[in-house]
Amino acid sequence: MKILLPIFFSIFLAELGDKTQLATLLFATNQSLSRLSVFVASSAALVLSSLLTILVNDQVARLVSPVTLQLVAGLGFIAIDLWMLVGLRA
């Protein structure tokens, strides 16, 4: 649990308000779809995308150091945030 909780909360907070959650919200508002179906499908999609990420990570980690991956990911998030901030002002 000591390892699982930080991972859980990091992913949970990262997913709040992102485009995946917004897409799920749109599907959930469709009266012709059951909320249970939307929940199951969106949960399965998140699990599958996480599995693919982990599998790809094994291959990438052999080629690129973890420090480089963290740096690239951090810079990517900063770039996206700046892009969003500039887009909001336009």
PyMOL Python script that loads the backbone (N, CA, C, O; Angstrom):
from pymol import cmd

cmd.read_pdbstr("""\
ATOM      1  N   MET A   1       0.817  -1.211   0.000  1.00  0.00           N
ATOM      2  CA  MET A   1       0.000   0.000   0.000  1.00  0.00           C
ATOM      3  C   MET A   1       0.856   1.267   0.000  1.00  0.00           C
ATOM      4  O   MET A   1       0.445   2.302  -0.525  1.00  0.00           O
ATOM      5  N   LYS A   2       2.034   1.177   0.587  1.00  0.00           N
ATOM      6  CA  LYS A   2       2.904   2.346   0.664  1.00  0.00           C
ATOM      7  C   LYS A   2       3.278   2.847  -0.730  1.00  0.00           C
ATOM      8  O   LYS A   2       3.440   4.050  -0.934  1.00  0.00           O
ATOM      9  N   ILE A   3       3.413   1.937  -1.681  1.00  0.00           N
ATOM     10  CA  ILE A   3       3.751   2.305  -3.050  1.00  0.00           C
ATOM     11  C   ILE A   3       2.486   2.613  -3.858  1.00  0.00           C
ATOM     12  O   ILE A   3       2.490   3.511  -4.700  1.00  0.00           O
ATOM     13  N   LEU A   4       1.416   1.877  -3.607  1.00  0.00           N
ATOM     14  CA  LEU A   4       0.195   2.016  -4.401  1.00  0.00           C
ATOM     15  C   LEU A   4      -0.521   3.347  -4.184  1.00  0.00           C
ATOM     16  O   LEU A   4      -1.024   3.933  -5.143  1.00  0.00           O
ATOM     17  N   LEU A   5      -0.578   3.830  -2.960  1.00  0.00           N
ATOM     18  CA  LEU A   5      -1.324   5.065  -2.684  1.00  0.00           C
ATOM     19  C   LEU A   5      -0.781   6.286  -3.432  1.00  0.00           C
ATOM     20  O   LEU A   5      -1.569   7.017  -4.030  1.00  0.00           O
ATOM     21  N   PRO A   6       0.529   6.534  -3.423  1.00  0.00           N
ATOM     22  CA  PRO A   6       1.010   7.695  -4.197  1.00  0.00           C
ATOM     23  C   PRO A   6       0.729   7.563  -5.693  1.00  0.00           C
ATOM     24  O   PRO A   6       0.407   8.550  -6.355  1.00  0.00           O
ATOM     25  N   ILE A   7       0.850   6.349  -6.224  1.00  0.00           N
ATOM     26  CA  ILE A   7       0.549   6.140  -7.641  1.00  0.00           C
ATOM     27  C   ILE A   7      -0.929   6.400  -7.901  1.00  0.00           C
ATOM     28  O   ILE A   7      -1.288   7.102  -8.846  1.00  0.00           O
ATOM     29  N   PHE A   8      -1.788   5.826  -7.049  1.00  0.00           N
ATOM     30  CA  PHE A   8      -3.232   6.011  -7.206  1.00  0.00           C
ATOM     31  C   PHE A   8      -3.598   7.489  -7.185  1.00  0.00           C
ATOM     32  O   PHE A   8      -4.289   7.971  -8.083  1.00  0.00           O
ATOM     33  N   PHE A   9      -3.136   8.216  -6.161  1.00  0.00           N
ATOM     34  CA  PHE A   9      -3.518   9.620  -6.041  1.00  0.00           C
ATOM     35  C   PHE A   9      -2.925  10.481  -7.152  1.00  0.00           C
ATOM     36  O   PHE A   9      -3.566  11.432  -7.599  1.00  0.00           O
ATOM     37  N   SER A  10      -1.718  10.165  -7.604  1.00  0.00           N
ATOM     38  CA  SER A  10      -1.116  10.915  -8.711  1.00  0.00           C
ATOM     39  C   SER A  10      -1.934  10.757  -9.986  1.00  0.00           C
ATOM     40  O   SER A  10      -2.235  11.738 -10.665  1.00  0.00           O
ATOM     41  N   ILE A  11      -2.290   9.517 -10.305  1.00  0.00           N
ATOM     42  CA  ILE A  11      -3.078   9.268 -11.512  1.00  0.00           C
ATOM     43  C   ILE A  11      -4.480   9.844 -11.360  1.00  0.00           C
ATOM     44  O   ILE A  11      -5.013  10.443 -12.295  1.00  0.00           O
ATOM     45  N   PHE A  12      -5.078   9.664 -10.187  1.00  0.00           N
ATOM     46  CA  PHE A  12      -6.424  10.183  -9.942  1.00  0.00           C
ATOM     47  C   PHE A  12      -6.467  11.696 -10.141  1.00  0.00           C
ATOM     48  O   PHE A  12      -7.355  12.209 -10.821  1.00  0.00           O
ATOM     49  N   LEU A  13      -5.513  12.406  -9.549  1.00  0.00           N
ATOM     50  CA  LEU A  13      -5.490  13.862  -9.686  1.00  0.00           C
ATOM     51  C   LEU A  13      -5.168  14.288 -11.116  1.00  0.00           C
ATOM     52  O   LEU A  13      -5.706  15.283 -11.602  1.00  0.00           O
ATOM     53  N   ALA A  14      -4.302  13.547 -11.787  1.00  0.00           N
ATOM     54  CA  ALA A  14      -3.953  13.880 -13.172  1.00  0.00           C
ATOM     55  C   ALA A  14      -5.152  13.704 -14.100  1.00  0.00           C
ATOM     56  O   ALA A  14      -5.285  14.430 -15.086  1.00  0.00           O
ATOM     57  N   GLU A  15      -6.013  12.759 -13.795  1.00  0.00           N
ATOM     58  CA  GLU A  15      -7.157  12.478 -14.660  1.00  0.00           C
ATOM     59  C   GLU A  15      -8.323  13.441 -14.440  1.00  0.00           C
ATOM     60  O   GLU A  15      -9.180  13.579 -15.313  1.00  0.00           O
ATOM     61  N   LEU A  16      -8.365  14.107 -13.284  1.00  0.00           N
ATOM     62  CA  LEU A  16      -9.470  15.025 -13.015  1.00  0.00           C
ATOM     63  C   LEU A  16      -9.468  16.176 -14.011  1.00  0.00           C
ATOM     64  O   LEU A  16      -8.481  16.900 -14.140  1.00  0.00           O
ATOM     65  N   GLY A  17     -10.576  16.335 -14.705  1.00  0.00           N
ATOM     66  CA  GLY A  17     -10.732  17.462 -15.612  1.00  0.00           C
ATOM     67  C   GLY A  17     -10.001  17.342 -16.932  1.00  0.00           C
ATOM     68  O   GLY A  17      -9.962  18.309 -17.693  1.00  0.00           O
ATOM     69  N   ASP A  18      -9.421  16.193 -17.231  1.00  0.00           N
ATOM     70  CA  ASP A  18      -8.731  16.076 -18.516  1.00  0.00           C
ATOM     71  C   ASP A  18      -9.726  15.696 -19.609  1.00  0.00           C
ATOM     72  O   ASP A  18     -10.907  15.482 -19.336  1.00  0.00           O
ATOM     73  N   LYS A  19      -9.245  15.616 -20.837  1.00  0.00           N
ATOM     74  CA  LYS A  19     -10.152  15.360 -21.958  1.00  0.00           C
ATOM     75  C   LYS A  19     -10.816  13.994 -21.873  1.00  0.00           C
ATOM     76  O   LYS A  19     -11.924  13.818 -22.379  1.00  0.00           O
ATOM     77  N   THR A  20     -10.159  13.022 -21.239  1.00  0.00           N
ATOM     78  CA  THR A  20     -10.781  11.702 -21.062  1.00  0.00           C
ATOM     79  C   THR A  20     -12.003  11.811 -20.164  1.00  0.00           C
ATOM     80  O   THR A  20     -13.049  11.230 -20.454  1.00  0.00           O
ATOM     81  N   GLN A  21     -11.870  12.544 -19.091  1.00  0.00           N
ATOM     82  CA  GLN A  21     -12.997  12.711 -18.178  1.00  0.00           C
ATOM     83  C   GLN A  21     -14.118  13.508 -18.847  1.00  0.00           C
ATOM     84  O   GLN A  21     -15.295  13.216 -18.636  1.00  0.00           O
ATOM     85  N   LEU A  22     -13.767  14.491 -19.635  1.00  0.00           N
ATOM     86  CA  LEU A  22     -14.791  15.267 -20.332  1.00  0.00           C
ATOM     87  C   LEU A  22     -15.526  14.414 -21.375  1.00  0.00           C
ATOM     88  O   LEU A  22     -16.740  14.538 -21.540  1.00  0.00           O
ATOM     89  N   ALA A  23     -14.791  13.559 -22.069  1.00  0.00           N
ATOM     90  CA  ALA A  23     -15.429  12.652 -23.030  1.00  0.00           C
ATOM     91  C   ALA A  23     -16.372  11.695 -22.310  1.00  0.00           C
ATOM     92  O   ALA A  23     -17.477  11.430 -22.785  1.00  0.00           O
ATOM     93  N   THR A  24     -15.940  11.180 -21.170  1.00  0.00           N
ATOM     94  CA  THR A  24     -16.793  10.290 -20.377  1.00  0.00           C
ATOM     95  C   THR A  24     -18.049  11.021 -19.916  1.00  0.00           C
ATOM     96  O   THR A  24     -19.144  10.460 -19.926  1.00  0.00           O
ATOM     97  N   LEU A  25     -17.881  12.268 -19.516  1.00  0.00           N
ATOM     98  CA  LEU A  25     -19.026  13.084 -19.096  1.00  0.00           C
ATOM     99  C   LEU A  25     -20.025  13.236 -20.236  1.00  0.00           C
ATOM    100  O   LEU A  25     -21.233  13.133 -20.024  1.00  0.00           O
ATOM    101  N   LEU A  26     -19.528  13.479 -21.434  1.00  0.00           N
ATOM    102  CA  LEU A  26     -20.422  13.626 -22.584  1.00  0.00           C
ATOM    103  C   LEU A  26     -21.187  12.335 -22.868  1.00  0.00           C
ATOM    104  O   LEU A  26     -22.388  12.368 -23.135  1.00  0.00           O
ATOM    105  N   PHE A  27     -20.486  11.192 -22.809  1.00  0.00           N
ATOM    106  CA  PHE A  27     -21.168   9.916 -23.012  1.00  0.00           C
ATOM    107  C   PHE A  27     -22.205   9.672 -21.915  1.00  0.00           C
ATOM    108  O   PHE A  27     -23.289   9.156 -22.187  1.00  0.00           O
ATOM    109  N   ALA A  28     -21.875  10.042 -20.680  1.00  0.00           N
ATOM    110  CA  ALA A  28     -22.789   9.806 -19.558  1.00  0.00           C
ATOM    111  C   ALA A  28     -24.056  10.655 -19.658  1.00  0.00           C
ATOM    112  O   ALA A  28     -25.087  10.299 -19.087  1.00  0.00           O
ATOM    113  N   THR A  29     -23.985  11.772 -20.377  1.00  0.00           N
ATOM    114  CA  THR A  29     -25.180  12.606 -20.523  1.00  0.00           C
ATOM    115  C   THR A  29     -26.118  12.105 -21.616  1.00  0.00           C
ATOM    116  O   THR A  29     -27.249  12.577 -21.739  1.00  0.00           O
ATOM    117  N   ASN A  30     -25.641  11.144 -22.411  1.00  0.00           N
ATOM    118  CA  ASN A  30     -26.475  10.570 -23.471  1.00  0.00           C
ATOM    119  C   ASN A  30     -27.517   9.646 -22.836  1.00  0.00           C
ATOM    120  O   ASN A  30     -27.170   8.619 -22.252  1.00  0.00           O
ATOM    121  N   GLN A  31     -28.774  10.011 -22.952  1.00  0.00           N
ATOM    122  CA  GLN A  31     -29.853   9.256 -22.313  1.00  0.00           C
ATOM    123  C   GLN A  31     -30.022   7.846 -22.882  1.00  0.00           C
ATOM    124  O   GLN A  31     -30.595   6.980 -22.222  1.00  0.00           O
ATOM    125  N   SER A  32     -29.527   7.610 -24.102  1.00  0.00           N
ATOM    126  CA  SER A  32     -29.684   6.285 -24.701  1.00  0.00           C
ATOM    127  C   SER A  32     -28.620   5.292 -24.213  1.00  0.00           C
ATOM    128  O   SER A  32     -28.697   4.103 -24.520  1.00  0.00           O
ATOM    129  N   LEU A  33     -27.633   5.777 -23.456  1.00  0.00           N
ATOM    130  CA  LEU A  33     -26.583   4.908 -22.911  1.00  0.00           C
ATOM    131  C   LEU A  33     -26.762   4.759 -21.407  1.00  0.00           C
ATOM    132  O   LEU A  33     -27.072   5.725 -20.710  1.00  0.00           O
ATOM    133  N   SER A  34     -26.566   3.547 -20.918  1.00  0.00           N
ATOM    134  CA  SER A  34     -26.644   3.366 -19.470  1.00  0.00           C
ATOM    135  C   SER A  34     -25.352   3.893 -18.832  1.00  0.00           C
ATOM    136  O   SER A  34     -24.269   3.792 -19.407  1.00  0.00           O
ATOM    137  N   ARG A  35     -25.497   4.446 -17.647  1.00  0.00           N
ATOM    138  CA  ARG A  35     -24.322   4.964 -16.953  1.00  0.00           C
ATOM    139  C   ARG A  35     -23.349   3.847 -16.600  1.00  0.00           C
ATOM    140  O   ARG A  35     -22.136   4.055 -16.589  1.00  0.00           O
ATOM    141  N   LEU A  36     -23.881   2.663 -16.313  1.00  0.00           N
ATOM    142  CA  LEU A  36     -23.023   1.527 -16.017  1.00  0.00           C
ATOM    143  C   LEU A  36     -22.174   1.161 -17.241  1.00  0.00           C
ATOM    144  O   LEU A  36     -20.988   0.863 -17.105  1.00  0.00           O
ATOM    145  N   SER A  37     -22.772   1.181 -18.423  1.00  0.00           N
ATOM    146  CA  SER A  37     -22.033   0.886 -19.652  1.00  0.00           C
ATOM    147  C   SER A  37     -20.933   1.913 -19.889  1.00  0.00           C
ATOM    148  O   SER A  37     -19.817   1.561 -20.273  1.00  0.00           O
ATOM    149  N   VAL A  38     -21.247   3.158 -19.664  1.00  0.00           N
ATOM    150  CA  VAL A  38     -20.251   4.217 -19.836  1.00  0.00           C
ATOM    151  C   VAL A  38     -19.115   4.016 -18.835  1.00  0.00           C
ATOM    152  O   VAL A  38     -17.943   4.148 -19.186  1.00  0.00           O
ATOM    153  N   PHE A  39     -19.461   3.698 -17.593  1.00  0.00           N
ATOM    154  CA  PHE A  39     -18.445   3.469 -16.568  1.00  0.00           C
ATOM    155  C   PHE A  39     -17.543   2.291 -16.932  1.00  0.00           C
ATOM    156  O   PHE A  39     -16.319   2.398 -16.857  1.00  0.00           O
ATOM    157  N   VAL A  40     -18.138   1.181 -17.321  1.00  0.00           N
ATOM    158  CA  VAL A  40     -17.363  -0.017 -17.665  1.00  0.00           C
ATOM    159  C   VAL A  40     -16.460   0.252 -18.868  1.00  0.00           C
ATOM    160  O   VAL A  40     -15.278  -0.090 -18.849  1.00  0.00           O
ATOM    161  N   ALA A  41     -17.017   0.865 -19.914  1.00  0.00           N
ATOM    162  CA  ALA A  41     -16.238   1.125 -21.125  1.00  0.00           C
ATOM    163  C   ALA A  41     -15.102   2.110 -20.850  1.00  0.00           C
ATOM    164  O   ALA A  41     -13.976   1.890 -21.298  1.00  0.00           O
ATOM    165  N   SER A  42     -15.377   3.184 -20.127  1.00  0.00           N
ATOM    166  CA  SER A  42     -14.325   4.172 -19.864  1.00  0.00           C
ATOM    167  C   SER A  42     -13.266   3.609 -18.914  1.00  0.00           C
ATOM    168  O   SER A  42     -12.084   3.921 -19.055  1.00  0.00           O
ATOM    169  N   SER A  43     -13.674   2.796 -17.965  1.00  0.00           N
ATOM    170  CA  SER A  43     -12.709   2.158 -17.061  1.00  0.00           C
ATOM    171  C   SER A  43     -11.816   1.188 -17.822  1.00  0.00           C
ATOM    172  O   SER A  43     -10.602   1.161 -17.617  1.00  0.00           O
ATOM    173  N   ALA A  44     -12.414   0.400 -18.694  1.00  0.00           N
ATOM    174  CA  ALA A  44     -11.642  -0.556 -19.492  1.00  0.00           C
ATOM    175  C   ALA A  44     -10.656   0.170 -20.401  1.00  0.00           C
ATOM    176  O   ALA A  44      -9.523  -0.280 -20.577  1.00  0.00           O
ATOM    177  N   ALA A  45     -11.083   1.289 -20.976  1.00  0.00           N
ATOM    178  CA  ALA A  45     -10.193   2.068 -21.846  1.00  0.00           C
ATOM    179  C   ALA A  45      -9.003   2.607 -21.059  1.00  0.00           C
ATOM    180  O   ALA A  45      -7.874   2.577 -21.549  1.00  0.00           O
ATOM    181  N   LEU A  46      -9.243   3.097 -19.849  1.00  0.00           N
ATOM    182  CA  LEU A  46      -8.147   3.615 -19.024  1.00  0.00           C
ATOM    183  C   LEU A  46      -7.193   2.496 -18.620  1.00  0.00           C
ATOM    184  O   LEU A  46      -5.976   2.681 -18.628  1.00  0.00           O
ATOM    185  N   VAL A  47      -7.743   1.337 -18.269  1.00  0.00           N
ATOM    186  CA  VAL A  47      -6.892   0.201 -17.903  1.00  0.00           C
ATOM    187  C   VAL A  47      -6.044  -0.232 -19.098  1.00  0.00           C
ATOM    188  O   VAL A  47      -4.846  -0.468 -18.946  1.00  0.00           O
ATOM    189  N   LEU A  48      -6.644  -0.339 -20.275  1.00  0.00           N
ATOM    190  CA  LEU A  48      -5.909  -0.759 -21.467  1.00  0.00           C
ATOM    191  C   LEU A  48      -4.834   0.262 -21.851  1.00  0.00           C
ATOM    192  O   LEU A  48      -3.715  -0.117 -22.197  1.00  0.00           O
ATOM    193  N   SER A  49      -5.167   1.540 -21.792  1.00  0.00           N
ATOM    194  CA  SER A  49      -4.169   2.551 -22.138  1.00  0.00           C
ATOM    195  C   SER A  49      -3.022   2.548 -21.127  1.00  0.00           C
ATOM    196  O   SER A  49      -1.872   2.781 -21.497  1.00  0.00           O
ATOM    197  N   SER A  50      -3.328   2.285 -19.857  1.00  0.00           N
ATOM    198  CA  SER A  50      -2.272   2.181 -18.844  1.00  0.00           C
ATOM    199  C   SER A  50      -1.384   0.967 -19.108  1.00  0.00           C
ATOM    200  O   SER A  50      -0.163   1.049 -18.975  1.00  0.00           O
ATOM    201  N   LEU A  51      -1.996  -0.160 -19.482  1.00  0.00           N
ATOM    202  CA  LEU A  51      -1.225  -1.363 -19.803  1.00  0.00           C
ATOM    203  C   LEU A  51      -0.293  -1.115 -20.986  1.00  0.00           C
ATOM    204  O   LEU A  51       0.879  -1.489 -20.952  1.00  0.00           O
ATOM    205  N   LEU A  52      -0.824  -0.480 -22.030  1.00  0.00           N
ATOM    206  CA  LEU A  52       0.008  -0.175 -23.195  1.00  0.00           C
ATOM    207  C   LEU A  52       1.164   0.746 -22.828  1.00  0.00           C
ATOM    208  O   LEU A  52       2.283   0.571 -23.311  1.00  0.00           O
ATOM    209  N   THR A  53       0.891   1.724 -21.978  1.00  0.00           N
ATOM    210  CA  THR A  53       1.938   2.640 -21.529  1.00  0.00           C
ATOM    211  C   THR A  53       3.046   1.888 -20.800  1.00  0.00           C
ATOM    212  O   THR A  53       4.230   2.138 -21.029  1.00  0.00           O
ATOM    213  N   ILE A  54       2.661   0.974 -19.931  1.00  0.00           N
ATOM    214  CA  ILE A  54       3.648   0.209 -19.172  1.00  0.00           C
ATOM    215  C   ILE A  54       4.451  -0.704 -20.091  1.00  0.00           C
ATOM    216  O   ILE A  54       5.665  -0.831 -19.931  1.00  0.00           O
ATOM    217  N   LEU A  55       3.785  -1.340 -21.050  1.00  0.00           N
ATOM    218  CA  LEU A  55       4.494  -2.216 -21.987  1.00  0.00           C
ATOM    219  C   LEU A  55       5.458  -1.436 -22.868  1.00  0.00           C
ATOM    220  O   LEU A  55       6.580  -1.881 -23.112  1.00  0.00           O
ATOM    221  N   VAL A  56       5.026  -0.277 -23.344  1.00  0.00           N
ATOM    222  CA  VAL A  56       5.892   0.559 -24.174  1.00  0.00           C
ATOM    223  C   VAL A  56       7.047   1.107 -23.327  1.00  0.00           C
ATOM    224  O   VAL A  56       8.171   1.243 -23.808  1.00  0.00           O
ATOM    225  N   ASN A  57       6.753   1.414 -22.074  1.00  0.00           N
ATOM    226  CA  ASN A  57       7.774   1.940 -21.180  1.00  0.00           C
ATOM    227  C   ASN A  57       8.946   0.978 -21.041  1.00  0.00           C
ATOM    228  O   ASN A  57      10.094   1.418 -20.977  1.00  0.00           O
ATOM    229  N   ASP A  58       8.683  -0.319 -20.992  1.00  0.00           N
ATOM    230  CA  ASP A  58       9.769  -1.298 -20.898  1.00  0.00           C
ATOM    231  C   ASP A  58      10.732  -1.149 -22.069  1.00  0.00           C
ATOM    232  O   ASP A  58      11.947  -1.242 -21.900  1.00  0.00           O
ATOM    233  N   GLN A  59      10.186  -0.918 -23.244  1.00  0.00           N
ATOM    234  CA  GLN A  59      11.035  -0.762 -24.432  1.00  0.00           C
ATOM    235  C   GLN A  59      11.766   0.582 -24.411  1.00  0.00           C
ATOM    236  O   GLN A  59      12.955   0.653 -24.725  1.00  0.00           O
ATOM    237  N   VAL A  60      11.060   1.633 -24.045  1.00  0.00           N
ATOM    238  CA  VAL A  60      11.658   2.971 -24.019  1.00  0.00           C
ATOM    239  C   VAL A  60      12.730   3.050 -22.935  1.00  0.00           C
ATOM    240  O   VAL A  60      13.777   3.661 -23.147  1.00  0.00           O
ATOM    241  N   ALA A  61      12.480   2.441 -21.781  1.00  0.00           N
ATOM    242  CA  ALA A  61      13.427   2.501 -20.667  1.00  0.00           C
ATOM    243  C   ALA A  61      14.760   1.846 -21.011  1.00  0.00           C
ATOM    244  O   ALA A  61      15.785   2.179 -20.416  1.00  0.00           O
ATOM    245  N   ARG A  62      14.754   0.940 -21.943  1.00  0.00           N
ATOM    246  CA  ARG A  62      16.007   0.314 -22.375  1.00  0.00           C
ATOM    247  C   ARG A  62      16.847   1.266 -23.223  1.00  0.00           C
ATOM    248  O   ARG A  62      18.063   1.110 -23.328  1.00  0.00           O
ATOM    249  N   LEU A  63      16.185   2.250 -23.824  1.00  0.00           N
ATOM    250  CA  LEU A  63      16.878   3.173 -24.724  1.00  0.00           C
ATOM    251  C   LEU A  63      17.167   4.529 -24.097  1.00  0.00           C
ATOM    252  O   LEU A  63      18.137   5.192 -24.464  1.00  0.00           O
ATOM    253  N   VAL A  64      16.323   4.944 -23.147  1.00  0.00           N
ATOM    254  CA  VAL A  64      16.415   6.289 -22.577  1.00  0.00           C
ATOM    255  C   VAL A  64      16.445   6.175 -21.052  1.00  0.00           C
ATOM    256  O   VAL A  64      15.726   5.361 -20.473  1.00  0.00           O
ATOM    257  N   SER A  65      17.270   6.986 -20.411  1.00  0.00           N
ATOM    258  CA  SER A  65      17.375   6.938 -18.949  1.00  0.00           C
ATOM    259  C   SER A  65      16.116   7.508 -18.292  1.00  0.00           C
ATOM    260  O   SER A  65      15.442   8.356 -18.878  1.00  0.00           O
ATOM    261  N   PRO A  66      15.793   7.045 -17.071  1.00  0.00           N
ATOM    262  CA  PRO A  66      14.626   7.585 -16.356  1.00  0.00           C
ATOM    263  C   PRO A  66      14.712   9.093 -16.137  1.00  0.00           C
ATOM    264  O   PRO A  66      13.693   9.782 -16.185  1.00  0.00           O
ATOM    265  N   VAL A  67      15.899   9.606 -15.900  1.00  0.00           N
ATOM    266  CA  VAL A  67      16.068  11.057 -15.698  1.00  0.00           C
ATOM    267  C   VAL A  67      15.678  11.817 -16.956  1.00  0.00           C
ATOM    268  O   VAL A  67      14.999  12.842 -16.880  1.00  0.00           O
ATOM    269  N   THR A  68      16.103  11.321 -18.112  1.00  0.00           N
ATOM    270  CA  THR A  68      15.749  11.954 -19.379  1.00  0.00           C
ATOM    271  C   THR A  68      14.249  11.890 -19.611  1.00  0.00           C
ATOM    272  O   THR A  68      13.650  12.865 -20.065  1.00  0.00           O
ATOM    273  N   LEU A  69      13.631  10.739 -19.303  1.00  0.00           N
ATOM    274  CA  LEU A  69      12.171  10.607 -19.453  1.00  0.00           C
ATOM    275  C   LEU A  69      11.433  11.603 -18.563  1.00  0.00           C
ATOM    276  O   LEU A  69      10.472  12.233 -19.003  1.00  0.00           O
ATOM    277  N   GLN A  70      11.878  11.749 -17.313  1.00  0.00           N
ATOM    278  CA  GLN A  70      11.236  12.706 -16.403  1.00  0.00           C
ATOM    279  C   GLN A  70      11.398  14.139 -16.919  1.00  0.00           C
ATOM    280  O   GLN A  70      10.465  14.940 -16.857  1.00  0.00           O
ATOM    281  N   LEU A  71      12.578  14.444 -17.422  1.00  0.00           N
ATOM    282  CA  LEU A  71      12.829  15.783 -17.948  1.00  0.00           C
ATOM    283  C   LEU A  71      11.936  16.074 -19.153  1.00  0.00           C
ATOM    284  O   LEU A  71      11.320  17.136 -19.235  1.00  0.00           O
ATOM    285  N   VAL A  72      11.873  15.131 -20.077  1.00  0.00           N
ATOM    286  CA  VAL A  72      11.048  15.311 -21.276  1.00  0.00           C
ATOM    287  C   VAL A  72       9.571  15.418 -20.891  1.00  0.00           C
ATOM    288  O   VAL A  72       8.855  16.268 -21.420  1.00  0.00           O
ATOM    289  N   ALA A  73       9.113  14.564 -19.977  1.00  0.00           N
ATOM    290  CA  ALA A  73       7.708  14.618 -19.536  1.00  0.00           C
ATOM    291  C   ALA A  73       7.407  15.954 -18.855  1.00  0.00           C
ATOM    292  O   ALA A  73       6.376  16.574 -19.118  1.00  0.00           O
ATOM    293  N   GLY A  74       8.306  16.389 -17.985  1.00  0.00           N
ATOM    294  CA  GLY A  74       8.112  17.671 -17.297  1.00  0.00           C
ATOM    295  C   GLY A  74       8.066  18.837 -18.261  1.00  0.00           C
ATOM    296  O   GLY A  74       7.205  19.710 -18.151  1.00  0.00           O
ATOM    297  N   LEU A  75       8.994  18.852 -19.208  1.00  0.00           N
ATOM    298  CA  LEU A  75       8.999  19.922 -20.216  1.00  0.00           C
ATOM    299  C   LEU A  75       7.748  19.865 -21.085  1.00  0.00           C
ATOM    300  O   LEU A  75       7.206  20.898 -21.478  1.00  0.00           O
ATOM    301  N   GLY A  76       7.296  18.648 -21.381  1.00  0.00           N
ATOM    302  CA  GLY A  76       6.062  18.496 -22.161  1.00  0.00           C
ATOM    303  C   GLY A  76       4.861  19.085 -21.448  1.00  0.00           C
ATOM    304  O   GLY A  76       4.045  19.778 -22.054  1.00  0.00           O
ATOM    305  N   PHE A  77       4.756  18.801 -20.137  1.00  0.00           N
ATOM    306  CA  PHE A  77       3.642  19.358 -19.366  1.00  0.00           C
ATOM    307  C   PHE A  77       3.727  20.879 -19.295  1.00  0.00           C
ATOM    308  O   PHE A  77       2.710  21.563 -19.413  1.00  0.00           O
ATOM    309  N   ILE A  78       4.924  21.409 -19.106  1.00  0.00           N
ATOM    310  CA  ILE A  78       5.088  22.861 -19.071  1.00  0.00           C
ATOM    311  C   ILE A  78       4.697  23.468 -20.414  1.00  0.00           C
ATOM    312  O   ILE A  78       4.021  24.496 -20.454  1.00  0.00           O
ATOM    313  N   ALA A  79       5.118  22.841 -21.516  1.00  0.00           N
ATOM    314  CA  ALA A  79       4.781  23.347 -22.848  1.00  0.00           C
ATOM    315  C   ALA A  79       3.270  23.344 -23.074  1.00  0.00           C
ATOM    316  O   ALA A  79       2.719  24.306 -23.610  1.00  0.00           O
ATOM    317  N   ILE A  80       2.609  22.278 -22.671  1.00  0.00           N
ATOM    318  CA  ILE A  80       1.149  22.201 -22.830  1.00  0.00           C
ATOM    319  C   ILE A  80       0.470  23.268 -21.989  1.00  0.00           C
ATOM    320  O   ILE A  80      -0.471  23.916 -22.447  1.00  0.00           O
ATOM    321  N   ASP A  81       0.948  23.459 -20.743  1.00  0.00           N
ATOM    322  CA  ASP A  81       0.364  24.484 -19.878  1.00  0.00           C
ATOM    323  C   ASP A  81       0.538  25.872 -20.470  1.00  0.00           C
ATOM    324  O   ASP A  81      -0.399  26.671 -20.472  1.00  0.00           O
ATOM    325  N   LEU A  82       1.730  26.163 -20.971  1.00  0.00           N
ATOM    326  CA  LEU A  82       1.968  27.476 -21.591  1.00  0.00           C
ATOM    327  C   LEU A  82       1.098  27.665 -22.827  1.00  0.00           C
ATOM    328  O   LEU A  82       0.545  28.742 -23.047  1.00  0.00           O
ATOM    329  N   TRP A  83       0.984  26.631 -23.618  1.00  0.00           N
ATOM    330  CA  TRP A  83       0.136  26.686 -24.812  1.00  0.00           C
ATOM    331  C   TRP A  83      -1.307  26.975 -24.437  1.00  0.00           C
ATOM    332  O   TRP A  83      -1.983  27.772 -25.089  1.00  0.00           O
ATOM    333  N   MET A  84      -1.777  26.314 -23.369  1.00  0.00           N
ATOM    334  CA  MET A  84      -3.154  26.556 -22.921  1.00  0.00           C
ATOM    335  C   MET A  84      -3.316  27.985 -22.401  1.00  0.00           C
ATOM    336  O   MET A  84      -4.318  28.639 -22.690  1.00  0.00           O
ATOM    337  N   LEU A  85      -2.337  28.472 -21.638  1.00  0.00           N
ATOM    338  CA  LEU A  85      -2.420  29.836 -21.124  1.00  0.00           C
ATOM    339  C   LEU A  85      -2.416  30.862 -22.251  1.00  0.00           C
ATOM    340  O   LEU A  85      -3.187  31.821 -22.215  1.00  0.00           O
ATOM    341  N   VAL A  86      -1.571  30.675 -23.233  1.00  0.00           N
ATOM    342  CA  VAL A  86      -1.522  31.600 -24.385  1.00  0.00           C
ATOM    343  C   VAL A  86      -2.837  31.503 -25.164  1.00  0.00           C
ATOM    344  O   VAL A  86      -3.362  32.520 -25.618  1.00  0.00           O
ATOM    345  N   GLY A  87      -3.360  30.312 -25.319  1.00  0.00           N
ATOM    346  CA  GLY A  87      -4.622  30.119 -26.026  1.00  0.00           C
ATOM    347  C   GLY A  87      -5.789  30.775 -25.317  1.00  0.00           C
ATOM    348  O   GLY A  87      -6.725  31.241 -25.966  1.00  0.00           O
ATOM    349  N   LEU A  88      -5.747  30.820 -23.985  1.00  0.00           N
ATOM    350  CA  LEU A  88      -6.820  31.462 -23.233  1.00  0.00           C
ATOM    351  C   LEU A  88      -6.826  32.967 -23.425  1.00  0.00           C
ATOM    352  O   LEU A  88      -7.880  33.599 -23.357  1.00  0.00           O
ATOM    353  N   ARG A  89      -5.679  33.535 -23.660  1.00  0.00           N
ATOM    354  CA  ARG A  89      -5.575  34.988 -23.816  1.00  0.00           C
ATOM    355  C   ARG A  89      -5.968  35.425 -25.219  1.00  0.00           C
ATOM    356  O   ARG A  89      -6.280  36.597 -25.434  1.00  0.00           O
ATOM    357  N   ALA A  90      -5.960  34.523 -26.158  1.00  0.00           N
ATOM    358  CA  ALA A  90      -6.245  34.898 -27.556  1.00  0.00           C
ATOM    359  C   ALA A  90      -7.713  35.084 -27.797  1.00  0.00           C
ATOM    360  O   ALA A  90      -8.120  35.400 -28.915  1.00  0.00           O
TER     361      ALA A  90
END
""", "prot")
cmd.dss("prot")
cmd.show_as("cartoon", "prot")
cmd.util.cbc("prot")
cmd.orient("prot")
